[in-house]
Amino acid sequence: MQTRRKSINPMYGEPELVSNLEYLMHRKRVNITQVAEATGISRQAISALKHNSPKAIRIATMTALCNYFGVTLNELFVFEGEDEIKAKKEDALLVPDN
């Protein structure tokens, strides 16, 4: 079971950068081995990105994946929870402190 990291800001939380790699692979109907062979990226790196558990990611890796899938960096990665955090901040401004 994958654990999520704790937010730094306890009131609003923190958006988490997540990979859309699993969706992109499904859309293109390719598996990890096929992406690895086509891009030269290791299977381990692709698997870590697919499951949102990389320790680090190289710019060359992001570039190769964007080129392979024909997407931008903004389509390869998204901030999960960004809209919810904005809503909480707006609500906090509307509700007076007691």
C-alpha positions, -999 to 999 in steps of 0.1 A, spaced: 0 0 0 14 34 -10 15 60 17 11 97 10 35 122 25 22 145 52 14 181 42 37 208 53 9 233 58 -17 217 82 -44 243 74 -44 241 37 -24 210 28 -1 210 -1 -7 200 -37 11 169 -47 28 166 -81 16 134 -97 23 116 -129 -3 110 -157 20 82 -171 -4 54 -164 -32 72 -182 -9 81 -212 3 45 -214 -33 32 -214 -43 57 -240 -15 47 -263 -20 10 -254 16 4 -244 33 -13 -215 64 -5 -194 87 -26 -216 75 -9 -248 80 26 -233 114 16 -220 125 2 -254 112 32 -273 127 59 -250 158 43 -235 145 49 -200 149 20 -175 119 -1 -167 124 7 -130 123 45 -136 91 41 -157 75 19 -131 83 43 -103 68 72 -123 37 51 -133 31 44 -96 40 79 -84 69 67 -63 100 82 -79 128 94 -56 140 118 -83 134 124 -120 158 137 -146 150 164 -171 161 140 -199 136 114 -187 108 140 -187 117 152 -221 119 117 -236 85 108 -221 69 140 -234 83 134 -269 72 98 -269 37 105 -259 34 138 -278 25 158 -247 37 188 -227 52 187 -192 19 200 -179 1 170 -194 27 145 -181 24 158 -145 -4 176 -127 -8 190 -92 -33 169 -74 -54 187 -49 -47 222 -61 -83 231 -66 -93 218 -32 -66 238 -16 -77 270 -34 -113 264 -22 -101 259 15 -81 291 13 -112 310 -1 -134 295 26 -109 306 53 -111 342 41 -149 342 42 -153 326 77 -143 350 105 -121 336 133 -137 334 167 
